[in-house]
Amino acid sequence: MALRLDVPPKVVPGTEASTTKKRRDKPGSWKLAIKRDWRLYTLLALPLLYLLIFRYLPMAGNVIAFRQFQPGGSIFGEKWVGLKYITLFINDPSFWQAFQNTIILGVLTLVFCFPMPIIFALMLNELRSQKFKKFVQTVAYLPHFMSVVIIAGMILQNFSMTGTVNQIAESLFGTTVNFTQDPGWFRPMYISSEVWQTMGWGAILYLAALTRVDESLYEAARIDGANRWQQTWHVTLPAIRPTIITLLILNIGTFMAVGFEKILLIYNPLNFATSDVISTYLYRVGLESSNFSYAAAIGMFESVIGLTLILSANAVSKRLAGTSLW
């Protein structure tokens, strides 16, 4: 019996290059994606241009943290001074007071303002009346769309000596408190206003995540005898855990950037002991005192801390929870 040997087909001239090209543009490659969806990618042009001009190019100005800058001179400073300005703010007690206040306000904001949208979303998810649910959502969203100037004006008006809070306190206890000038009351005023302003808007993402929870999981939990609290703890929270962790990492990344505008509008020299943060300290040193190199050194230090925090939070989340930003 004769054996038949399969002879490979001859390669037709000109097909080798096309085969290589097809292999190069295999499905899932970024080149093929750009060729197929180039119209969608053009929508990224303006946002990327914005980031390049207003976010990345200004980073070159950080060089004045190591150079002596004089108004009217070179935008990159006149002469090299090394670590002079970094040494100055390290030995400045006012900076460390602002740094301590920033850490405290950041921790309080994370502890009180981060979980409140989650709790609010879980409460809204339990409502059965859709009309009442929409009404509550609308009322809770409104503070987010109000200007910071209006929010600050409401805080100063309500907590002034003749404001609503003191009128109630005087009618109930016969005494008044100078909330706006007492350093001990600044943090409660700031945190409570932040919770009121961000709770409703922050719940939107969690409400969207709750709509993707499989209803069969609740049915299985009810069959096993789980009550509403147990269903929330064992079904709802694990289902929205990726969203919670992602937003937590983003909040940790902005840990040092507490509300500059609101603090600037409601603080005063009498409550600097608890209200002065790094951003307001930078405003006074950089813009009011025109010490731009010194302010750039402090701002770079703050940015390095923020970058370290978000990288650390992302690494810890990836290792422990298996969810991360990248």
C-alpha positions, 0 to 999 in steps of 0.5 A, spaced: 500 500 500 503 506 497 503 512 503 501 519 501 505 524 503 501 531 504 505 536 500 504 543 503 501 548 498 505 553 494 505 560 496 503 564 491 507 571 490 504 577 493 500 573 498 505 572 504 505 580 505 497 580 506 498 574 510 503 578 515 498 584 515 492 580 517 496 577 522 498 584 524 491 587 525 488 581 529 482 582 532 482 586 539 488 590 536 488 597 538 490 599 530 484 595 528 480 598 533 482 605 531 481 603 524 474 601 525 471 606 531 476 612 529 470 617 529 468 615 536 476 616 538 476 623 535 471 625 540 477 624 545 481 630 541 478 636 545 478 633 552 485 630 551 487 637 549 484 640 555 488 636 559 494 637 556 494 644 556 491 645 563 493 639 567 500 637 564 503 643 561 502 647 568 506 641 571 513 644 568 511 650 573 513 646 579 521 648 577 520 654 581 519 650 587 527 650 586 528 656 583 527 663 585 521 666 582 520 674 581 514 677 578 516 680 571 521 675 570 522 668 567 516 664 568 521 658 570 525 663 575 531 667 575 536 663 579 537 656 582 536 655 589 535 648 590 531 646 596 531 652 600 523 653 599 522 646 601 527 647 608 523 653 609 516 650 609 519 644 613 521 649 619 515 653 618 510 652 624 504 655 620 505 650 615 504 644 620 498 647 623 495 648 616 497 641 615 494 638 621 488 641 620 488 638 613 489 631 615 483 632 620 478 635 616 480 630 610 479 624 615 472 627 618 470 628 611 472 621 609 469 618 615 462 622 615 461 624 607 463 617 604 458 612 607 452 617 607 451 616 600 451 609 601 446 609 606 442 614 603 442 610 597 440 603 601 434 607 604 432 609 597 432 602 594 427 600 600 422 605 598 416 602 594 412 608 593 416 611 586 413 618 587 415 619 594 422 616 592 423 621 586 421 627 591 426 625 596 431 624 590 430 631 587 430 634 594 437 631 596 440 633 589 438 640 590 444 642 594 449 640 589 447 645 584 447 650 589 453 655 588 459 654 593 458 662 595 450 661 596 452 655 601 457 659 604 452 665 605 447 660 608 452 657 613 454 664 615 447 667 616 444 661 620 450 660 624 451 668 626 449 671 633 442 673 630 442 667 625 436 661 626 441 656 630 442 661 635 435 663 635 433 656 637 438 655 642 436 662 645 429 660 646 430 653 648 437 654 653 437 662 654 444 662 651 447 663 644 454 661 641 458 665 637 459 659 632 463 663 626 468 665 630 469 659 635 475 655 632 471 649 636 465 649 632 468 650 625 469 643 623 462 641 625 459 646 621 464 644 615 462 637 615 455 638 616 454 642 610 459 637 606 454 632 608 448 636 606 451 638 600 454 631 597 449 626 600 444 626 594 448 627 588 453 622 591 448 616 591 446 616 584 452 612 582 450 607 588 443 607 585 445 605 578 449 600 581 443 597 585 439 596 579 444 591 576 443 586 583 440 580 581 433 579 584 434 572 584 439 573 589 434 576 594 429 570 592 434 565 594 436 569 601 428 570 603 428 562 602 434 561 606 430 565 612 434 572 611 430 578 613 431 585 610 437 587 614 441 580 612 439 581 605 442 588 605 448 585 608 450 579 604 447 581 598 446 588 596 453 590 599 457 585 596 454 586 589 456 594 589 462 593 593 466 594 586 463 601 586 464 602 593 472 601 593 473 605 586 469 611 589 473 610 596 480 610 592 478 616 588 476 619 595 483 617 598 486 620 592 483 627 593 484 626 601 489 633 601 484 637 597 479 639 602 474 644 600 478 650 598 472 655 596 468 653 602 473 654 607 476 660 604 469 663 604 467 661 611 473 662 615 476 668 619 483 669 623 479 668 629 478 660 627 485 659 624 487 654 629 482 649 626 480 652 619 486 654 616 488 648 611 494 647 606 490 650 600 488 656 604 495 657 606 497 657 599 492 662 597 495 667 602 502 665 601 502 665 594 497 670 591 496 675 597 504 675 599 506 674 592 511 668 594 510 664 588 516 659 589 515 658 596 507 656 595 510 652 589 514 648 593 508 647 598 503 645 593 508 640 590 509 637 597 501 636 597 501 633 590 506 628 592 502 626 598 496 625 594 499 621 589 502 616 594 495 616 597 492 614 591 497 609 589 497 606 596 490 605 596 489 602 589 495 597 591 491 595 598 485 594 594 487 590 589 491 585 594 485 585 599 479 586 595 481 584 588 478 591 585 482 597 583 482 602 578 488 599 574 
